[in-house]
Amino acid sequence: MIELTESRIYEFGEFRLDEKSHCLFRCETGELVPLTSKAVELLLFLVKNTGRVLIKDEILEAVWENSFVEEANLSQTIFVLRKTLGENAKKPRFILTIPNRGYQFIAEVREFHAEDKILEESFLSDDSKIQSSRFKIQDSNPKSKIQIPKLIWFAVPMILLIVVGIYWFLTKPKPPPTAINEIKTIAILPFTNIGGKTDEEYLGQGLSEVLISKLSNVKTIIVRPNRAVQKYSDASPDPKKIGNELDVEAILVGRVQKIDENIRVTVQLVRTSDGATLWAETFDDKFTNIFAVQDSISARVTESLAIKLGQDERRQLAKNYTTNTEAFQFYLHGLYLWNKRTPETLLNAIKEFEKAKELDPNYAPAYVGLANSYVVLSNYGAMTPHEAFPKAKEYIKKALEIDDQMAEAHAALADIQVYYDWDWAGAEASFKRALELNPNYATAHQWYAEFLFDMARFDESFSEYNRALEIEPRSLVILTSHASRYFFLRQYDKVIELTKKNHEIDSNYGYSYVHLAWAYEKKGMDKEAVEAFIKAMELFNEPADCIEEVREAFNKGGLRNFWQKRVEQLETRPHLKNFPPNGIASVYVRLGDKEKALEWLEKGFQKRDPWMVGLKVAIHFDGLKDDPRYQNLLRRIGF
């Protein structure tokens, strides 16, 4: 059986370089060109990075990894390569010396999969044999006719072999990228602060988040969002593990050191398949020039990945929303607190964003940070919708007045239009605008998917979920939202299957247990349902006495007794005072109290409970849907 390799072949000038065999050949004759193993490795590294200036330290790190070598080793090997390739430093055809920096491979390189070359040569070889056979068939000698069956016996196996080879090549798993310009998915990890000052811990994480925001506007690569990378703050990350978990081909890692008024940022782009450093650079500047440092890093990343930027992408990369260094520091600190996602840290984040906008009233991201903080405070029950959403909308409108090109701002506006304004047409327009500005914004795809589902546009909804998961495949927020939609389609086994699969990634996301409990309950698996509900309560940090009360109630009187105790808690406990009225109504439906359920749904309408948007598809309220009061409620919401 012929074994087709997954390696590549590079042709330049009169030479062919075979990656798998580590051999250099002359194209016309097939003659092997003798080279040492290290010279071949250096040539491969140069060829794979053709057109890019490679600094000497980068070459030494890549080719002489974990070895103690001097720069002279590199110079000597370059000399050997030039001699072998038949050129000199004064008139280079292949390797250009960049004084005081490094080298650049300047020849045009033709790149092939090894299997492509094998198939191509097989076709050429077979064609010459067929031509020879054709002449024999046309010969006047009658005996030449016996060549026809011989040709068939030869051609049929060859055609089958070629077809099988092509099928194998098209369906085999995609190999990891070998060259830097093949990288299409990256994760920017939180930068490590090495200054030792705990009050500056926010700086590294904030800088990485700003870079994520900048580079996510580049349409030809996918950059994992900040929430996907937050847990990877280890100073010594495992590239292969992160690559598998986030499904990315490279990670950008960085270290930040602030000394008095100076800042140093060291950045490395690391391939996840083998941990190889593809590019590394250090940026030193005054802290007051931090914006120039950000721009330099963004530009070098896109340059290294050989990305061709459109005019809009260039403008977005070059955009800095403020020139006020102090305002920028408050903003970074606000982001740091916002990402901790507790009511207390969100309130403190608001204070930092407020300071940033006071120092620079035209700092658009600060207004977006304020808006998002208020919305999440409402979602967490720390504020009522009437307290949070009007403030959030005011800040988002201000951000868009300053800059209407912010995808995050349009998506945030759409979210407010859905869950507070109940403005379906306006929300859809805002979602589409956000995705037009940034097609790789996973959160916008997720929010749009949820909106489409609530509008009963199920096929469109799942299409948006699929796109969101392509961009952010391991997001518990997106995965849980996606799994929960199957509950409303009455596919309870699917909810359980997907949720258990999601728990393999992270089993500590509270909302996932809520939807799991709903599915168990509908299947009549009462014990499993209560266990899931209690797990959610624990993850939402409910008091231990509340948890013990509902557990004891279930043990004494089953599921109905559990719900009777739970609704008592929902109506009387201070920490649950902002619990969604829609959720309380669903408990009364379970207890068979139709009047109480409708009473709480009316409260949900008056309080602008965001969960009311799902009434059109909610199956908790099947027993109410024929009631004229329920139908009237749907009309008043806008359905």
C-alpha positions, 0 to 999 in steps of 0.5 A, a space after each residue: 500500500 502506498 503511504 501518502 505523507 502529510 508533509 510539504 514540498 517547497 520549490 524555489 529557483 532550481 531547487 526542491 525542498 522536501 520537508 518530510 525527508 529533510 532533503 534538498 534536490 535539484 528539480 530538473 535532475 532529481 539530484 540530491 544536494 548534500 546539506 547538514 541536518 541543521 542547515 536543512 532546518 534553517 533553510 526550512 524555517 527561512 522558506 516557510 517564512 518567505 518575505 518576512 524579516 526574521 530577527 537573529 534571536 527568533 531564528 536561533 530560538 526556532 532552529 537551535 531550540 534549547 541549545 546554547 549556541 552563539 550568533 556565529 553558528 547562524 552566520 556560518 550556516 547561512 554561509 554554507 547555505 549560500 554556497 550550496 545554493 550558488 549565490 553570494 551575499 552581494 547579489 542574493 537570489 535567495 537569502 538577503 542579509 538585513 544589517 544588524 537585524 537578521 535575514 529574509 528569504 526573497 525568492 518566490 516559493 511554490 508550495 505543495 502538499 507532498 501528496 499533490 506532487 505524487 498525484 501530479 507525477 503519477 498523472 504525467 507518468 500515466 499520460 506518457 504510457 497512454 501516448 505510447 500505447 496509442 501509437 502501438 494501437 494504430 500500428 499496421 501490424 495486427 498483433 498490435 491489437 493485443 495491446 488494448 486489453 493490456 492497457 485496460 489491465 494497467 489503466 483500471 488499477 491506476 485509475 482506482 488508486 488515483 481516485 482512492 488517493 484523491 478521496 483520502 486527500 480530500 477527506 483526511 483530517 486537516 493537518 496543523 498549520 506549518 507556516 505562520 501565514 497559515 494561522 487562522 485562529 488565535 487566542 490572546 491570553 491575559 498578559 502576565 504582570 511581572 512588576 510585582 505590584 498587586 495594584 497593577 495586576 489589571 494592566 496586563 489583562 486590560 492590555 490583552 483585552 484591548 488587543 482582542 477588541 482591536 484584532 477581532 475586527 480583522 475578518 480573515 482571522 478568528 480571535 477568541 473573545 476575552 471570556 474564553 481566555 480569562 482562565 488562562 492567566 498562568 505565567 507558563 501556559 501549555 500551548 498544546 492544551 490551550 490549542 485543544 481546549 480553545 480550538 486555536 492554531 496559535 496563542 499570543 502570550 505577553 508579559 508587561 512590566 511597568 517601572 516608574 514612567 516606563 513600560 516594557 511589553 514582551 510578546 510571543 506568537 506560539 504555535 499550539 501544535 508543537 509550542 514553536 515560537 513563530 514570532 517574538 518582540 519586545 516593545 519599550 516606551 514611556 507609559 504615556 505612549 502606551 497607545 503607540 505600543 498597542 498599535 505596534 503590537 497589533 500591526 506586528 501581529 497582522 504583519 506576521 500573519 501576512 494578513 491583507 487588511 482592507 481600508 476599514 480594518 486598517 482604520 479600526 486597528 489604528 483607532 485609539 478611543 482616547 489619548 488620555 493615559 489616566 483615563 485609559 488606566 481607569 478604563 483598564 481597571 474597570 474591565 478587570 473588575 467587570 470580568 470578575 462578574 459579581 454585584 460588588 465588582 460590577 458596582 466598582 467597575 462602574 466607578 472606574 468607568 465613570 472616572 474614565 469618562 469624566 477625564 475624557 467625555 468622548 471615550 466611547 468604550 467607557 460608556 459601553 462598559 457602563 452600559 454593560 455593567 448596568 445590564 448585568 446587574 439587572 440580570 443578577 437581580 442586584 437592580 430592577 430592569 427599570 433601574 438598570 436599563 434606562 441608564 444602560 440605554 443612555 450610555 450606549 446612545 452616547 457611545 454611538 454618538 461618539 462612534 457609530 462603528 462600534 460593533 459592541 455598542 450596536 449589539 448592546 443596544 440591540 439587547 436593550 431593544 429586545 429585553 426592555 424596549 420590546 422593539 423587535 424591528 429596531 433590535 434586528 436592525 441593530 443586531 445586523 449592524 453589529 454583525 456587519 461591522 464585526 462578523 466574528 463577534 460571537 456574543 452578537 451571534 448568540 444574542 441574535 440567536 436568542 432573539 430569533 428563537 423568542 420570535 419563533 424563527 427557529 431555523 434562523 436561530 440555530 444557524 446563528 448559534 452554529 456561527 457563534 459556536 464556530 467562533 467560540 466553541 467552548 463558551 459555557 454561556 453560548 453552549 448553555 443557551 444553545 442547549 436550553 433552546 431544545 427544552 422549548 422544542 420539547 426535546 428533553 433528552 437532547 437538553 440532558 445530552 448537551 448539558 452533560 457534554 458541556 459539563 465536561 468543559 466546566 461543571 460550575 456554570 449555574 444556569 446550565 443546571 437550571 435547564 437540566 433540572 427543567 428537562 429532568 422535571 418534564 421527564 418525571 425524574 423528580 430526584 434528579 431534577 431537585 438535585 440539579 435545582 439545588 446545584 444551581 442554588 449553590 452555584 448562585 451562592 444562595 444561603 445554606 439555610 435556603 438550600 437545606 429547607 428545599 432539600 428537606 421539603 422534597 424529602 418529606 413531601 416530594 416535588 410539589 412540597 419542594 415547589 411550595 417551599 421554594 415559592 415561599 422563599 421567592 416571595 419573602 427572602 430579601 436576597 430574592 427580592 428582584 427575582 424575575 416575576 416570570 420565574 415565580 409565575 412558572 412555580 405557581 403554574 406547577 402548583 396549579 394556581 392559575 390566578 396567582 400565575 397570571 397575577 405574577 405575569 402581570 407584575 412581570 409586564 409592569 416591571 419589564 421582566 426580560 424573561 417576558 420576551 420568551 412568552 411566545 415559545 415558553 412551554 411552562 405556561 401551556 396551561 395558560 395559553 388558552 386564557 384570554 388574559 394570557 393572549 392579551 398579555 402577548 399582544 401588549 408585549 408586541 406579539 
